[in-house]
Amino acid sequence: MTERSFPRIKARDLDGREVVLPTGLAGEWNVVIIAFRRQQQAMVDSWVPWLRDLAEATPGLGFAEVPAIGLAWQPVRPAIDGGMAASIADQQARRRTLTVYTDLRRLTGPLGIADRNSIWLFLTDRDGQVRWHGTGGWDATTAADLAAALAGPGGSGTGTRHAAVAGSGQFEMAFDRRFRLPLAALGITPATSHVSISPDLLIACLGPWTCHTAPANVRQVCVTGPYRAYRAIGPRLSLADHGLTFGTTIRRGVCLLFDEPVTGIDPFGVLRHPGLTLTVAEPERFAATVRDYAGLSAPPEAVVPPA
């Protein structure tokens, strides 16, 4: 199975308590059910009796329901969450229902969710390592697969993992205050701009622009900067080599060079980019994480001169 890491993301239960996923989940191991639409609640409910019995019989196992709601609904969160809470009398059910209002790509990208027309289930440890995933309402075959994943090799949580995982697979972009307004006009904000990485997938989002590849496709990583604003702010295409920049600051970033060029700047995928520069908030940590997943050697000692 493709390795996946559950992203760090802020949630709130229906009693109003803040929770950071996955570290704030109740169990050492947790089954997380993600739903995207109100009509999917019946599918979520079909799992609850079985998961409740499984959790009672399995020490250290918990489960949570995560309604994933787009950023556009965040201003009315009190009304939506309040309506959910009013319809649930059981406190345990309110505590295990964790609402997330976010750019949904923060979930769908790292977790490999390709279809939001159904619910998705993930068995994860507190570090975010996903051991199993499934989709749809309860059925005997899917339930048996989940039980086998929990009881099988790695089910005790002692399996190996990359040193960089431990919930560190999502990185924010560094926003320079001088450029926030013009970037926001393009739909580029801190909420819609981020980078997710797992052993098999690297996804960079800059507002409506998205670039994705596998870490194995990265052949070189280096911290670069500072930059000139006209070359680095926003989605930028180099006319010299078609390299792509997702830029939100002129200070520093990380340049990734690829074995196989990737798409990203145009919606039709015509242009291919041999490299991608990302102005992440933690360039050294991001560069180290990419190298770890890509199996590359240590970084060069010097920072590359201004672009």
N, C-alpha and C positions, 0 to 999 in steps of 0.2 A: 504494500500500500504506500502511496505517496506520503512522504513525511509532511506534516502540517504543524504549525504552532498557533495556539490560540492567542490573538493579539491582546495586549493590555488596553483596556477600554473602561471608561467610567460608566457606572450604572447606578440606579437607585431603586430600592425595593418599594413596595406599595405602602410601607409605613414611613417612608421618607428618609431612610438611612442610605448614605452613600456607600457604594461598594466598587472596588476596582477588580475587574475580571482579568485573569482567572485567580489571582492571588487571594482575593477576598471571599472566595467560595467556601462553603462550610466544610466539605469533606477533603480528605487527602486525595481522593479520586472523585470526580464529579461527572454526571451526565448532564450536558447543557443542551436544552431544546431551544432552538432559535425559530421564531415565527415572524413573518413579515406583514401579514394581513390579518385583520380582525376575523375574517371568515375561517382562518386556520385554527382557531381555538379548539374546535371539536377534535382535530387531529392531535393537538397537544394533550387535551384531556384524556384521549384514549390511552396515553402512555402512563398517566399518573398512578392508577392503582397498581400496575405491574412494577413500576419503579419504586413506589412506596414499599411494596413487599420486598423487593430486591435490596433496597437500602437497609431495611430492618434486619435482613439476613446477612448483610455484608458489612462488617466493621470498617469504618473509614470512608464509606461511599455516601455521597450526597447527590442531589439533583436539583436543577434550577430551570425555570422557564424564563426565556429572554425575548420579550417583544422588541424587535429591532425597528425603529421608526426614523424616518428621514429628518434631516435638519429643518426642513420647512415647517415641521410641526412643533418645533421646540418652544415657540412663544406660547403655545396653548398646552404645554406639558402639564401644568397643574390641573387643568380640566380633564385631560385624557387619563392621567394617573389617578385622579380623584374618582373618576367614573369607574375605573377598574377596581379600585379599593372598595368602593361602596357596594360593588356586586359580589365581593368575596368576604364572607363572614369569618372564615378560618384564618387565624393569625399566621400559622405555618405556611399556608398557601400565599398569603400576602408577602411574607418574608422571602419566599423562594421565587417570587415573580420580580424580575429585575429588568426594568425598562431602560433601553438605550436609545438616545436621540443623537444621531451622528450621520456623517457621510457614510452611507452603507458600504462603500468600497472598503472601509476599514475592517469590516467583517468578511465580506464576500471574497475579497482578494486573497488574504492570508489563508482562509479556510477552504478555498476552492469551490465556493458556492456558485454554481452556474445558473441555477433556476430558483427564483424566489416564489414560484407558484406552489411550493410545498414547504413543509417544515423540515429542519435539519437537526440531527442529533450528533453530539460529539462527546466521546469519553476522553477526558483530559485530566492531567495531574495539575497541581497548583502552579507549577512552572510554565504551564501552557503546552506541554507536549501532548499532542493528540494521538491516542492509541487506536481509535476506531471512529468511524462516522457512518451514518445512515440517513435515510430520508423517508418521509411519509408517516402516516398514522401507524398505530401498533399492528403488527402481524407476527405470527409465531416464528417465521423464518428470521426476520430482522431482530426480534427479541433474543432468539437463540444465538445469533451472531454476536450481539452485544454481550451476552452472558459469557460466551466463549472468550471474547477479547478481554473481559475482566478477569477471568480465571486463568487465561493462558500465559505464555511467556511474556514477561514485561508487565503483567497485571499488578505486580506488587509495587510498581513504581521504581524499580531498581535498574531499569534498562539504561543503556548508554545514550548519550546525547552530545551534540556539539557544545563546546564550551560557551559559545555565544548565545545559546538559546535562552533558557531561564527567563522567558517572558520578555526578552529584549529585542524581539523581531520587528518592532514598529518604531519609526523615527519621525520626529516632527521636522518641519522646515524652519529655518531661521529667518524671521521677517524683520527687515530694516524699516523703521517707522517712516522714513522718508518716502517709501514706495508703497505703503499699505493702501492708500486710496486708489492710485492708478491700477494696482493689481486687483483690488476688490472690484473695480469696474469690469474686469475680465472674468469675474467669478473665482478669483484666486484669493483665498483667505486661509488662516491657520486651520480652520475646520475642514477645508476641502483639499489641503495639500499635505502629503505625508508619503512615507516610503515604508513598505512592508517587505520583509525578507524571511524566508524559511529555507531549508536545505534544497528545495526543488523550485522555488519561485521567488522572483524579485519584482515588485510592482511599485512604480513611482507614479504618484498622482499630483498634478498641479492644476487645481480647479477642474475644468472639463477635459484636460489633456491627461492621457494615461500612457505609460510605457511599461512593458513587462517582458521579462526574459527569465532564464534560469541562471543561478549563480555559476553553474558550470560553464556558461557561455562567456564569463568575464575572464579576460586574460591579463589585465593589468589594472591596478587600483592605486591612485595617488591623491593626496590632499593638495589642493591648488588654491590660488588666490593671493592677493586681492584681485578684483576684476574692474573693468570699466563698465559703467552702468548700461551704456547702450549695447553692450555685448552680453550682459548677464541677467538683466531683469526681465522676468516673464519667460514664456517659451521662446527660445532663440535657436535659430538654425545657422550654423556656420556655412557660409558660401564656399569656403575653401575645401572642406572635407565632409560637409553634411553632418557634422557632429551636432548633437542636440544639448541644449541647456535648459533645465528647469530652475530658474533663478528667482530668489526672493531677497537676496542681500548681495552686496559687493565685497564682503569681507573674505569669506573662505567657503570652499565646498569640496566635494569629492568627485574626481573624474574617473569614470569606468570605461575601459576599452574592451570591445567585444571581439570574439572570434567570428561570429556571424552577425552582421548588422541587424538592427531591430527597427520596428516602426514606432511612431509616437507623435509626430508633429501634425500629420494630416489624417483626417478621418477615413481615408480610403486605403491607407497603408502603401501608397505608391513610393514615398520617399523612405529610404533606409539609412539608419544612422550607425556609424562605426563606433561611436562613443556617446556617453551621456554624463553631463555634469550636474550634480545635485547639491544645492546649498542647504544641506541639513544642519540642524542645530548642534549636533555633536559629530563633527566630521571624523575625528580620530576613532571614536567608538564605532561609527558606521563603517569606516574603512576596514577596521579590524574584523568586524562581523562579516563583511563581504569576503575578505581574504580567507577567513575560517571556512565558510561554506564553499568557496571556490577552490580551496586547497592551494592557495598561493603563498609565496614566501613573504618575509617581513617587508615593511614599507621602506621606501627610500628615505634617507635622513633629511633631505632638504625639501622645503616647500617650493613648489614651482613658481617662477616669477609671475608678475601680473600679466593677465591676458589682454 
